[in-house]
Amino acid sequence: MSHQQHPIGSGFSASSTIDDVLAGVELSGKNVIVTGGHSGLGLVITRALASAGASVTVGSRDPERAEAAVAGIPRVEVSQLDLLDPASIDAFSQRWLDTGRPLHILINNAGYPAPADITRDARGFEVQFATNHLGHFQLTRALFPALQSAQGARVVNTTSGAQRGSDVLWDDPHFDEHDYDPGLAYAQSKTANVLFSVELDRRWRDNGIRAFAAHPGVIASTALNSSVGEDVQREMGLIDDKGNQIIDPERGKKTAEQGAATIAFGATSPLLDGMGGLYLNNSDVSQLNDDQPPVTADEIPADVVSHSIDPDSARRLWKLSEQLLDAEA
């Protein structure tokens, strides 16, 4: 399989922060959407992109909470968006399209914390796959006209090194037939983020739209990780015995500012001009590595694996996603 999935020597590292990546980047006149851009990584990204001159729209299920979180940040607005509600996604997209503004950067960042027990949305879809992938799939397709009108747009899907843990569960993505496993559900949703990026880039690059999947590292302070509780975080080596966050970026344990760097790299770096359909890690293009050690408390390997960038699987996922959404339309 021919691919561009190898480091390009960006000059950044696991320790680089979002301020490092954005140094010298001018975003005045650029329009950005960040889903979940009011908390955790999303808030760090919103604040940094706005500081670089961008106008940022935060998509949030709870606009009142989001408004409070982004208060005082210039050029930031909030718009209601529930990624588990197709009508809400359509309404959000239509509000944007009605403004006539081009969309230069779309950051599909929002995620659903892994529930211990199977949880389904109103359609019967498993909520991690529905939120992390299908909601963003619907949103991105709806915003195509605005992305195209930017005449040079990027879509960044926040993924995870967990993609290495599972391919898409093609015959049972919603755990209708098999016992639910929260870790497996999360892993397949993160693989879906990468495959979506691969196929989106293939389909839309001739329209000036490039796509990337960005792994931010593991950040104990985010809602996705803090939801598992301190005992599990301690076992994962994310916090010490006193509950303090362990920062060790070379081993995948990062601050929010370090994690956000890779997302901002995908969204803005001129080093990626002419490229797309790639998985990013440590503010560079990841190497392809199917021979990684298991995750331990001391080491969190997160290179991309073959099943996450397979072009045939990427096409298959796009078709499956269309079928799932069309069936519930």
SVG drawing of the C-alpha trace seen along z (x, -y; Angstrom):
<svg xmlns="http://www.w3.org/2000/svg" viewBox="-36 -40 49 51">
<polyline fill="none" stroke="black" stroke-width="0.4" points="0.0,0.0 1.5,-3.3 1.1,-6.1 2.6,-9.3 2.3,-8.1 5.7,-8.9 7.3,-11.7 8.2,-14.9 10.6,-16.3 8.4,-19.1 10.9,-20.4 8.3,-19.9 8.3,-17.2 6.1,-15.5 6.8,-18.4 5.8,-21.2 2.8,-23.2 0.1,-24.8 1.8,-28.2 4.9,-26.7 3.0,-25.3 1.1,-28.6 4.2,-30.9 4.2,-33.1 0.9,-31.7 -1.5,-34.5 -5.2,-33.5 -6.9,-36.9 -9.8,-36.5 -10.0,-32.8 -13.2,-31.1 -13.0,-28.1 -15.5,-25.7 -14.5,-23.7 -17.0,-21.1 -16.7,-20.9 -14.6,-24.0 -15.6,-25.2 -13.9,-22.6 -10.7,-20.6 -8.6,-20.4 -11.3,-22.2 -11.1,-25.3 -7.3,-25.4 -7.7,-25.2 -10.4,-27.9 -8.4,-30.3 -5.2,-29.8 -6.8,-30.0 -8.7,-33.2 -5.4,-34.6 -3.9,-34.0 -6.6,-36.1 -9.2,-33.5 -13.0,-33.9 -14.1,-30.8 -17.5,-29.2 -17.9,-26.7 -20.5,-24.0 -21.9,-22.9 -24.8,-20.8 -25.1,-23.3 -24.7,-26.8 -25.2,-28.5 -22.3,-26.6 -20.2,-27.2 -20.9,-30.9 -19.6,-31.1 -16.5,-29.2 -15.5,-31.3 -16.5,-34.7 -13.9,-37.3 -12.2,-35.5 -12.3,-37.8 -14.0,-36.6 -15.6,-33.6 -19.3,-32.7 -21.3,-29.7 -23.9,-27.8 -26.1,-24.9 -25.0,-21.5 -25.9,-18.0 -24.0,-15.4 -26.4,-12.7 -29.3,-14.6 -29.4,-14.7 -31.9,-17.6 -29.6,-19.6 -26.6,-18.9 -28.7,-20.0 -29.8,-23.2 -26.3,-24.1 -25.0,-23.5 -27.8,-25.5 -27.2,-28.5 -23.6,-28.5 -24.4,-28.2 -27.0,-31.0 -24.3,-33.4 -22.5,-32.8 -19.2,-32.6 -16.5,-30.3 -15.2,-27.7 -11.4,-27.5 -10.9,-25.1 -13.3,-22.5 -12.0,-20.8 -14.2,-17.8 -13.1,-17.6 -16.0,-16.7 -16.1,-13.2 -18.3,-11.1 -16.7,-9.6 -16.8,-5.8 -19.8,-4.6 -19.4,-1.5 -22.6,0.0 -24.0,0.0 -25.7,-3.4 -27.6,-4.1 -29.0,-7.3 -32.6,-7.7 -31.8,-5.8 -30.4,-2.8 -26.8,-3.6 -24.0,-3.0 -23.2,-6.5 -19.4,-6.6 -19.6,-5.6 -22.6,-7.8 -21.0,-10.9 -17.3,-10.5 -17.8,-9.4 -21.4,-9.6 -22.3,-13.0 -19.1,-14.5 -19.6,-12.7 -23.0,-14.2 -21.8,-17.6 -18.8,-17.7 -20.8,-16.6 -23.4,-19.3 -20.7,-21.9 -19.2,-20.9 -20.3,-24.1 -18.7,-26.4 -15.5,-24.3 -15.3,-24.4 -15.9,-28.1 -12.8,-28.7 -10.7,-27.6 -8.3,-25.9 -9.8,-24.3 -8.7,-21.7 -10.8,-19.3 -9.1,-17.8 -10.7,-14.9 -9.4,-14.4 -8.6,-10.7 -6.6,-8.6 -3.8,-6.1 -6.5,-3.8 -7.1,-3.3 -4.5,-0.6 -6.8,1.5 -9.6,2.3 -10.7,2.1 -14.3,1.0 -16.6,3.7 -18.1,4.0 -20.8,6.5 -21.8,5.2 -20.7,1.5 -23.5,0.9 -23.0,4.1 -26.4,5.4 -25.2,9.0 -22.1,9.0 -21.4,8.1 -20.5,4.4 -16.9,3.5 -16.4,-0.2 -12.7,-0.1 -13.5,1.7 -16.3,-0.7 -13.9,-3.7 -11.2,-2.1 -13.4,-1.5 -14.8,-5.1 -11.2,-6.4 -10.3,-4.2 -13.4,-5.5 -12.0,-9.1 -8.8,-8.1 -10.6,-6.2 -13.0,-9.1 -10.1,-11.5 -8.5,-9.2 -11.6,-8.9 -12.7,-12.6 -9.3,-13.7 -9.5,-11.4 -13.0,-12.6 -12.7,-16.3 -9.0,-17.2 -9.9,-18.3 -12.3,-20.8 -9.4,-22.3 -10.3,-20.4 -7.7,-18.4 -8.3,-16.2 -6.1,-14.9 -6.7,-12.8 -4.8,-14.1 -3.8,-12.1 -3.3,-14.6 -1.8,-12.2 -3.3,-11.2 -4.4,-14.1 -5.6,-13.2 -7.4,-16.5 -9.8,-16.0 -13.4,-14.8 -12.7,-11.7 -10.0,-10.5 -11.2,-12.0 -14.6,-10.2 -12.9,-6.9 -12.1,-7.8 -8.8,-8.2 -8.2,-4.5 -8.2,-3.8 -6.1,-6.9 -3.6,-5.8 -3.4,-2.3 -2.9,-4.0 0.0,-6.0 -1.8,-9.3 -1.8,-10.5 0.4,-9.8 -0.6,-8.6 -1.5,-12.1 -3.8,-12.7 -1.3,-14.9 -1.2,-14.7 1.9,-13.0 3.3,-14.8 5.7,-12.8 5.1,-13.8 7.8,-11.4 5.7,-8.6 2.4,-10.0 1.3,-11.8 0.7,-15.4 -0.7,-18.7 -3.7,-20.0 -1.5,-22.6 0.9,-19.9 -2.0,-17.7 -3.7,-20.6 -0.5,-21.3 -1.0,-18.3 -4.5,-19.4 -3.4,-22.9 -0.6,-21.5 -3.1,-19.7 -5.3,-22.7 -2.7,-25.4 0.8,-24.2 2.1,-25.2 4.3,-22.1 1.3,-20.1 0.3,-22.0 -0.4,-19.6 -0.8,-16.7 -3.8,-15.0 -5.5,-11.8 -2.8,-11.4 -2.7,-10.5 -0.7,-13.0 1.1,-12.5 3.5,-14.7 3.0,-17.6 4.3,-15.6 3.0,-12.9 3.1,-9.6 5.1,-6.6 3.1,-3.5 3.9,-0.9 2.1,2.4 4.6,3.8 4.1,1.7 4.4,2.9 1.2,3.1 0.0,0.1 1.3,0.0 1.4,-2.6 4.9,-3.5 4.4,-3.6 1.5,-4.6 2.5,-3.8 0.3,-5.6 1.7,-5.2 -0.9,-4.6 -1.5,-1.0 -2.5,0.3 -6.2,1.0 -6.7,-2.7 -5.4,-4.0 -6.5,-1.3 -8.1,-3.0 -10.6,-0.1 -11.8,-0.3 -12.1,-4.0 -14.4,-3.7 -16.3,-1.0 -16.8,-3.2 -18.0,-6.1 -20.7,-3.9 -21.7,-2.3 -22.0,-5.8 -24.2,-7.0 -26.4,-3.9 -26.8,-4.3 -27.7,-8.0 -30.0,-7.4 -31.8,-4.6 -32.7,-6.9 -33.6,-10.0"/>
</svg>
